């Protein structure tokens, strides 16, 4: 999945390589350009990663101040954009996230593509052993196709 953070990093990499390549060319000629481009690439990659790192630190601090119950409430909120991060935080705390599997499966079978995408993003890190059981699942497919693909998982969790 390509996110806004990836776009920022890509623009920083390309911009850094172009800028330092041009500066190197102006000052030292071809050798300056050859050295400036990789340096700009590296500097752009580092600077372009900062928004993601700062965002994750902000989320981590917010999670640290939340109780398990507050996190579960946020997970079940229809406007929740990060169910994967919430599940991973609950798992890190030692909470049994298996009880949240029916909710994740309901996201996978949702009529809304954005909810299916959030469900897929949550299933992969929180329940990686189940991902292989629906290898052809694509959250961008139609709702009916997604519901049919994840039906075996839903039936397995209901019976066991």
Backbone as CSV, one residue per row, in Angstrom:
resi,resn,N_x,N_y,N_z,CA_x,CA_y,CA_z,C_x,C_y,C_z
1,UNK,0.841,-1.159,0.000,0.000,0.000,0.000,0.902,1.244,0.000
2,UNK,0.603,2.162,-0.887,1.370,3.396,-1.013,0.640,4.487,-0.243
3,UNK,1.297,5.041,0.790,0.663,6.040,1.647,1.238,7.427,1.399
4,UNK,0.641,8.388,2.064,1.121,9.761,2.006,2.559,9.850,2.507
5,UNK,2.901,9.041,3.499,4.266,9.035,4.031,5.261,8.534,2.984
6,UNK,4.847,7.556,2.187,5.705,7.091,1.102,5.921,8.192,0.070
7,UNK,4.856,8.941,-0.219,4.962,10.045,-1.170,5.944,11.101,-0.676
8,UNK,5.848,11.456,0.588,6.768,12.439,1.170,8.208,11.943,1.046
9,UNK,8.437,10.681,1.372,9.794,10.141,1.301,10.295,10.103,-0.141
10,UNK,9.439,9.705,-1.060,9.837,9.667,-2.471,10.200,11.057,-2.982
11,UNK,9.375,12.045,-2.647,9.672,13.415,-3.073,10.966,13.931,-2.443
12,UNK,11.201,13.582,-1.191,12.435,14.003,-0.515,13.649,13.344,-1.153
13,UNK,13.541,12.084,-1.517,14.664,11.379,-2.156,14.981,11.984,-3.513
14,UNK,13.952,12.146,-4.339,14.160,12.708,-5.679,14.656,14.149,-5.583
15,UNK,14.029,14.919,-4.698,14.443,16.311,-4.519,15.854,16.438,-3.990
16,UNK,16.205,15.601,-3.009,17.556,15.641,-2.449,18.608,15.259,-3.475
17,UNK,18.331,14.207,-4.262,19.282,13.780,-5.287,19.444,14.855,-6.358
18,UNK,18.330,15.452,-6.780,18.395,16.494,-7.813,19.110,17.740,-7.287
19,UNK,18.777,18.150,-6.077,19.368,19.362,-5.515,20.871,19.205,-5.281
20,UNK,21.266,18.139,-4.594,22.695,17.972,-4.337,23.468,17.616,-5.601
21,UNK,22.812,16.951,-6.546,23.457,16.700,-7.835,23.716,17.993,-8.579
22,UNK,22.739,18.901,-8.579,22.899,20.195,-9.253,23.939,21.068,-8.550
23,UNK,23.906,21.082,-7.226,24.893,21.864,-6.475,26.296,21.312,-6.725
24,UNK,26.410,19.980,-6.680,27.707,19.359,-6.952,28.202,19.675,-8.352
25,UNK,27.300,19.689,-9.322,27.666,20.012,-10.707,28.172,21.449,-10.804
26,UNK,27.449,22.371,-10.148,27.829,23.789,-10.205,29.186,24.052,-9.552
27,UNK,29.487,23.344,-8.486,30.711,23.622,-7.740,31.896,22.805,-8.255
28,UNK,31.683,21.498,-8.480,32.808,20.620,-8.809,32.699,19.929,-10.173
29,UNK,31.667,20.251,-10.915,31.510,19.628,-12.233,30.968,18.218,-12.125
30,UNK,31.369,17.371,-13.070,30.830,16.011,-13.152,31.108,15.200,-11.894
31,UNK,32.288,15.339,-11.313,32.608,14.600,-10.093,31.683,15.029,-8.951
32,UNK,31.421,16.319,-8.842,30.505,16.815,-7.811,29.100,16.278,-8.003
33,UNK,28.690,16.150,-9.259,27.369,15.600,-9.561,27.309,14.126,-9.184
34,UNK,28.344,13.386,-9.520,28.398,11.949,-9.222,28.377,11.707,-7.715
35,UNK,29.007,12.563,-6.957,29.010,12.426,-5.499,27.728,13.011,-4.904
36,UNK,27.245,14.101,-5.467,26.075,14.794,-4.913,24.785,14.006,-5.023
37,UNK,24.604,13.283,-6.118,23.350,12.540,-6.300,23.156,11.471,-5.229
38,UNK,24.139,10.587,-4.989,23.912,9.592,-3.929,23.799,10.213,-2.531
39,UNK,24.560,11.286,-2.289,24.435,11.955,-0.990,23.046,12.571,-0.829
40,UNK,22.559,13.190,-1.895,21.213,13.757,-1.857,20.147,12.692,-1.690
41,UNK,20.353,11.562,-2.344,19.443,10.425,-2.204,19.378,9.973,-0.746
42,UNK,20.536,9.793,-0.140,20.611,9.342,1.252,20.009,10.369,2.210
43,UNK,20.377,11.632,2.024,19.840,12.691,2.880,18.324,12.805,2.721
44,UNK,17.844,12.710,1.474,16.403,12.754,1.236,15.682,11.588,1.880
45,UNK,16.289,10.402,1.827,15.674,9.230,2.449,15.557,9.416,3.961
46,UNK,16.595,9.966,4.567,16.579,10.181,6.018,15.543,11.246,6.388
47,UNK,15.604,12.386,5.709,14.664,13.467,6.023,13.227,13.095,5.675
48,UNK,13.055,12.334,4.595,11.719,11.918,4.186,11.083,10.924,5.134
49,UNK,11.887,10.247,5.933,11.373,9.280,6.917,10.901,9.958,8.203
50,UNK,11.335,11.176,8.433,11.006,11.857,9.687,9.504,12.000,9.947
51,UNK,8.678,12.384,8.955,7.243,12.483,9.260,6.638,11.166,9.743
52,UNK,7.019,10.060,9.134,6.501,8.763,9.572,6.982,8.443,10.988
53,UNK,8.247,8.649,11.264,8.798,8.362,12.588,8.121,9.227,13.650
54,UNK,7.953,10.515,13.363,7.293,11.403,14.321,5.832,11.034,14.512
55,UNK,5.166,10.655,13.440,3.768,10.235,13.540,3.614,8.981,14.387
56,UNK,4.497,8.017,14.188,4.438,6.794,14.984,4.751,7.056,16.457
57,UNK,5.672,7.981,16.723,5.968,8.336,18.119,4.747,8.992,18.769
58,UNK,4.057,9.856,18.005,2.865,10.517,18.523,1.789,9.481,18.844
59,UNK,1.577,8.519,17.947,0.587,7.470,18.176,0.990,6.621,19.384
60,UNK,2.269,6.299,19.491,2.754,5.490,20.610,2.496,6.184,21.941
61,UNK,2.742,7.465,21.998,2.498,8.215,23.247,1.012,8.235,23.583
62,UNK,0.175,8.395,22.549,-1.269,8.410,22.764,-1.732,7.045,23.267
63,UNK,-1.188,5.971,22.697,-1.546,4.625,23.137,-1.080,4.374,24.566
64,UNK,0.081,4.881,24.939,0.595,4.687,26.294,-0.342,5.261,27.350
65,UNK,-1.059,6.315,27.003,-1.970,6.962,27.948,-3.350,6.309,27.961
66,UNK,-3.591,5.352,27.064,-4.900,4.703,26.959,-4.902,3.360,27.675
67,UNK,-6.058,3.028,28.255,-6.220,1.709,28.858,-6.572,0.710,27.754
68,UNK,-6.509,-0.568,28.089,-6.892,-1.600,27.126,-8.345,-1.407,26.675
69,UNK,-9.207,-1.083,27.617,-10.619,-0.893,27.295,-10.812,0.282,26.331
70,UNK,-10.075,1.368,26.551,-10.164,2.519,25.646,-9.677,2.151,24.238
71,UNK,-8.630,1.351,24.169,-8.121,0.928,22.866,-9.127,0.035,22.145
72,UNK,-9.771,-0.875,22.881,-10.783,-1.738,22.265,-11.964,-0.900,21.790
73,UNK,-12.367,0.084,22.581,-13.448,0.975,22.154,-13.074,1.720,20.879
74,UNK,-11.836,2.196,20.821,-11.372,2.901,19.630,-11.314,1.956,18.432
75,UNK,-10.901,0.722,18.660,-10.841,-0.270,17.590,-12.215,-0.471,16.963
76,UNK,-13.252,-0.512,17.782,-14.613,-0.767,17.298,-15.312,0.493,16.791
77,UNK,-14.670,1.628,16.922,-15.235,2.877,16.405,-15.215,2.834,14.872
78,UNK,-16.340,3.093,14.217,-16.382,3.034,12.750,-15.428,4.008,12.059
79,UNK,-14.979,5.029,12.762,-14.063,6.000,12.149,-12.594,5.662,12.391
80,UNK,-12.329,4.525,13.044,-10.949,4.122,13.352,-10.190,3.849,12.064
81,UNK,-9.049,4.514,11.917,-8.228,4.358,10.719,-7.039,3.426,10.929
82,UNK,-6.764,3.043,12.163,-5.557,2.266,12.458,-5.848,1.010,13.289
83,UNK,-6.750,0.149,12.846,-7.004,-1.046,13.655,-5.769,-1.936,13.776
84,UNK,-4.923,-1.909,12.769,-3.704,-2.718,12.833,-2.801,-2.259,13.972
85,UNK,-2.633,-0.967,14.119,-1.768,-0.449,15.191,-2.368,-0.710,16.570
86,UNK,-3.676,-0.588,16.664,-4.334,-0.829,17.955,-4.193,-2.298,18.346
87,UNK,-4.411,-3.196,17.392,-4.264,-4.622,17.696,-2.834,-4.966,18.087
88,UNK,-1.869,-4.384,17.391,-0.472,-4.644,17.736,-0.125,-4.094,19.121
89,UNK,-0.692,-2.946,19.479,-0.453,-2.394,20.814,-1.073,-3.296,21.878
90,UNK,-2.292,-3.768,21.639,-2.923,-4.679,22.593,-2.120,-5.971,22.727
91,UNK,-1.631,-6.483,21.608,-0.819,-7.702,21.618,0.490,-7.468,22.379
92,UNK,1.099,-6.286,22.162,2.344,-5.946,22.862,2.127,-5.911,24.371
93,UNK,0.950,-5.475,24.791,0.625,-5.399,26.220,0.299,-6.764,26.824
94,UNK,0.175,-7.763,25.976,-0.147,-9.100,26.477,-1.635,-9.407,26.498
95,UNK,-2.428,-8.551,25.921,-3.865,-8.771,25.851,-4.162,-9.827,24.793
96,UNK,-5.112,-10.691,25.081,-5.506,-11.713,24.113,-6.324,-11.054,23.008
97,UNK,-5.727,-10.919,21.837,-6.426,-10.262,20.728,-7.267,-11.251,19.916
98,UNK,-7.215,-12.521,20.279,-8.006,-13.532,19.563,-9.498,-13.197,19.627
99,UNK,-9.928,-12.588,20.720,-11.349,-12.239,20.851,-11.762,-11.137,19.881
100,UNK,-10.784,-10.445,19.278,-11.081,-9.398,18.296,-11.098,-9.925,16.865
101,UNK,-10.787,-11.210,16.694,-10.774,-11.789,15.349,-12.130,-11.685,14.649
102,UNK,-13.260,-11.964,15.313,-14.546,-11.793,14.616,-14.760,-10.365,14.103
103,UNK,-14.297,-9.388,14.878,-14.422,-7.999,14.420,-13.578,-7.759,13.176
104,UNK,-12.335,-8.256,13.178,-11.453,-8.091,12.011,-12.075,-8.778,10.794
105,UNK,-12.636,-9.950,11.005,-13.283,-10.650,9.893,-14.502,-9.890,9.388
106,UNK,-15.207,-9.210,10.293,-16.346,-8.395,9.842,-15.867,-7.222,8.998
107,UNK,-14.678,-6.711,9.303,-14.110,-5.657,8.466,-13.779,-6.204,7.074
108,UNK,-13.219,-7.405,7.028,-12.861,-8.016,5.746,-14.081,-8.247,4.861
109,UNK,-15.228,-8.473,5.472,-16.454,-8.753,4.724,-17.344,-7.520,4.581
110,UNK,-16.851,-6.371,4.946,-17.646,-5.141,4.909,-18.046,-4.757,3.482
111,UNK,-19.136,-4.032,3.384,-19.564,-3.512,2.078,-18.690,-2.340,1.632
112,UNK,-18.009,-1.709,2.591,-17.178,-0.541,2.300,-15.730,-0.958,2.032
113,UNK,-15.191,-0.557,0.886,-13.830,-0.944,0.520,-12.794,-0.426,1.524
114,UNK,-12.999,0.764,2.072,-12.038,1.308,3.032,-12.012,0.475,4.313
115,UNK,-13.166,-0.012,4.737,-13.220,-0.871,5.921,-12.549,-2.220,5.626
116,UNK,-12.757,-2.749,4.388,-12.093,-4.006,4.019,-10.581,-3.828,4.001
117,UNK,-10.123,-2.674,3.496,-8.681,-2.396,3.475,-8.132,-2.312,4.893
118,UNK,-8.872,-1.666,5.786,-8.452,-1.581,7.191,-8.425,-2.972,7.815
119,UNK,-9.388,-3.807,7.481,-9.419,-5.166,7.994,-8.238,-5.992,7.503
120,UNK,-7.898,-5.828,6.222,-6.758,-6.552,5.652,-5.465,-6.077,6.307
121,UNK,-5.351,-4.760,6.515,-4.165,-4.211,7.184,-4.071,-4.710,8.625
122,UNK,-5.207,-4.965,9.263,-5.205,-5.469,10.638,-4.914,-6.965,10.684
123,UNK,-5.440,-7.718,9.725,-5.254,-9.171,9.734,-3.791,-9.551,9.545
124,UNK,-3.107,-8.870,8.633,-1.729,-9.242,8.290,-0.776,-9.246,9.486
125,UNK,-0.655,-8.182,10.259,0.297,-8.236,11.373,-0.255,-8.906,12.632
126,UNK,-1.569,-8.817,12.856,-2.136,-9.337,14.100,-2.423,-10.838,14.030
127,UNK,-2.810,-11.323,12.847,-3.147,-12.732,12.676,-2.478,-13.272,11.406
128,UNK,-1.149,-13.219,11.332,-0.458,-13.603,10.092,-0.697,-15.057,9.685
129,UNK,-0.994,-15.905,10.656,-1.229,-17.315,10.340,-2.512,-17.514,9.530
130,UNK,-3.420,-16.552,9.574,-4.685,-16.671,8.839,-4.610,-16.110,7.421
131,UNK,-3.624,-15.283,7.159,-3.503,-14.651,5.842,-3.365,-15.697,4.750
132,UNK,-2.598,-16.751,5.005,-2.396,-17.810,4.020,-3.651,-18.611,3.728
133,UNK,-4.654,-18.515,4.604,-5.897,-19.264,4.391,-6.842,-18.559,3.424
134,UNK,-6.535,-17.304,3.096,-7.318,-16.575,2.088,-6.352,-15.871,1.128
135,UNK,-5.543,-16.664,0.414,-4.463,-16.071,-0.394,-4.931,-15.192,-1.538
136,UNK,-6.127,-15.401,-2.032,-6.602,-14.620,-3.175,-7.496,-13.455,-2.747
137,UNK,-7.564,-13.172,-1.463,-8.382,-12.058,-0.978,-7.753,-10.736,-1.395
138,UNK,-8.547,-9.847,-1.951,-8.119,-8.494,-2.319,-9.192,-7.521,-1.837
139,UNK,-8.853,-6.612,-0.925,-9.870,-5.703,-0.387,-10.471,-4.767,-1.439
140,UNK,-9.816,-4.634,-2.574,-10.340,-3.758,-3.627,-11.327,-4.469,-4.545
141,UNK,-11.514,-5.764,-4.359,-12.501,-6.503,-5.147,-13.904,-6.089,-4.686
142,UNK,-14.912,-6.636,-5.337,-16.283,-6.302,-4.939,-16.565,-6.859,-3.546
143,UNK,-17.577,-6.290,-2.910,-17.945,-6.743,-1.564,-18.343,-8.215,-1.583
144,UNK,-19.075,-8.626,-2.604,-19.512,-10.026,-2.694,-18.312,-10.964,-2.828
145,UNK,-17.328,-10.591,-3.633,-16.132,-11.418,-3.787,-15.366,-11.517,-2.471
146,UNK,-15.234,-10.394,-1.774,-14.511,-10.389,-0.493,-15.239,-11.227,0.546
147,UNK,-16.546,-11.123,0.576,-17.321,-11.909,1.534,-17.185,-13.399,1.251
148,UNK,-17.180,-13.772,-0.033,-17.024,-15.183,-0.397,-15.627,-15.692,-0.037
149,UNK,-14.593,-14.862,-0.254,-13.210,-15.285,0.027,-12.974,-15.494,1.519
150,UNK,-13.573,-14.639,2.362,-13.295,-14.759,3.799,-14.327,-15.625,4.523
151,UNK,-15.317,-16.128,3.822,-16.340,-16.977,4.453,-15.764,-18.192,5.165
152,UNK,-14.773,-18.893,4.596,-14.200,-20.033,5.335,-13.595,-19.637,6.688
153,UNK,-12.990,-18.485,6.766,-12.442,-18.018,8.046,-13.556,-17.697,9.025
154,UNK,-14.610,-17.080,8.532,-15.745,-16.737,9.406,-16.367,-18.020,9.965
155,UNK,-16.570,-19.002,9.096,-17.164,-20.269,9.537,-16.242,-20.992,10.527
156,UNK,-14.947,-20.953,10.289,-13.993,-21.620,11.175,-13.993,-20.979,12.560
157,UNK,-14.098,-19.646,12.632,-14.091,-18.983,13.943,-15.422,-19.187,14.672
158,UNK,-16.515,-19.304,13.913,-17.807,-19.526,14.547,-17.919,-20.945,15.113
159,UNK,-17.281,-21.903,14.432,-17.392,-23.295,14.891,-16.330,-23.662,15.918
160,UNK,-15.236,-22.904,15.933,-14.158,-23.307,16.843,-13.766,-22.205,17.681
